[in-house]
Structure formats: structure tokens, C-alpha cells
């Protein structure tokens, strides 16, 4: 249950963080 949600979320975050390691101040999730 929680694993699947974390799985797709981790994948999306990884793809977004992969091309842009230094997150911008406007892209940082707070």
C-alpha cells in the first residue's frame, strides 16, 4: 500500500532531481 505510493513518488522525484541536482528556490517542496 504505502510501498507502491512511495515507489512512484520516488521515481518521479528521482527523474526531476536527476537532470537538475540543484533545486531552485521556487522548485523546493516545503
MIRONU-642878 format. One line per 8 residues: number of its first residue (from 1); their letters; for each residue x, z, y of N, C-alpha, C, O. Coordinates in steps of 0.1 Angstrom, whole numbers, plus 5000, padded with zeros to 4 digits. Each point is the difference from the previous one (the first is absolute). Last residue first. Layout:
N
NUM = A = X/Z/Y/X/Z/Y/X/Z/Y/X/Z/Y | ...
END
This chain:
30
30 = XXXXXXXX = 5082/5001/5227/5000/5014/5003/4987/5007/4996/4998/5012/5002 | 5035/4941/4990/4987/5006/4997/5001/5015/5002/5007/5007/4994 | 5020/4950/5029/5002/5012/4993/4987/5007/4998/4993/5003/5009 | 5015/4957/5017/4997/4998/4986/5001/5013/4992/4995/5000/4988 | 5016/4996/5058/4986/4997/5000/4995/4998/4985/4988/4999/4997 | 5057/5010/5014/4993/5011/5005/4984/4998/4999/4992/5009/4999 | 5041/4964/4967/4998/5001/5014/4991/5012/5004/4993/5005/4992 | 5041/4989/4964/4986/4999/5005/4999/5002/5015/5007/5008/5006
22 = XXXXXXXX = 5033/4976/4960/4998/5008/5012/4986/4998/5006/4997/4991/5007 | 5013/4983/4954/5004/5014/4997/4998/5010/5012/4994/5010/4999 | 4986/4942/4986/5003/5007/5012/5003/5015/4997/4991/5008/5001 | 5000/4960/4964/5005/4991/5011/5003/5007/5013/5008/4995/5008 | 4976/5033/4957/5011/4992/4995/5006/4990/5011/5011/5001/5003 | 4949/5027/5000/5012/5007/5004/5012/4991/4996/5011/5002/5006 | 4946/4984/4982/5000/5000/5015/5013/5006/5005/5006/4996/5010 | 4987/5003/4944/5000/4986/5005/5002/5000/5015/5007/4992/5006
14 = XXXXXXXX = 4986/5049/4973/5013/4995/4997/5002/4986/5005/5010/4997/5006 | 4948/5024/4997/5010/5006/5010/5013/4995/4998/5008/4997/5009 | 4959/4989/4961/4998/4994/5013/5010/5006/5010/5005/4992/5008 | 4996/5026/4949/5004/4986/5000/4998/4993/5013/5009/4994/5005 | 4976/5050/4988/5015/5000/5000/5005/4985/5001/5009/4997/5007 | 4945/5010/4988/5004/5004/5013/5015/4999/5001/5006/4996/5010 | 4974/4996/4949/4998/4988/5009/5004/5004/5014/5005/4991/5008 | 4999/5044/4961/5008/4988/4995/4998/4988/5010/5010/4995/5006
6 = XXXXXX = 4966/5046/4998/5013/5001/5005/5008/4988/4997/5010/4996/5007 | 4947/5006/4976/4999/4999/5015/5015/5001/5005/5003/4993/5010 | 4992/5013/4944/4998/4986/5004/4999/4999/5015/5006/4990/5006 | 5000/5053/4976/5012/4991/4998/4997/4986/5004/5008/4994/5007 | 4958/5039/4993/5009/5001/5012/5012/4991/4999/5006/4995/5010 | 4966/5002/4953/4991/5000/5012/5009/5000/5013/5000/4990/5007
END
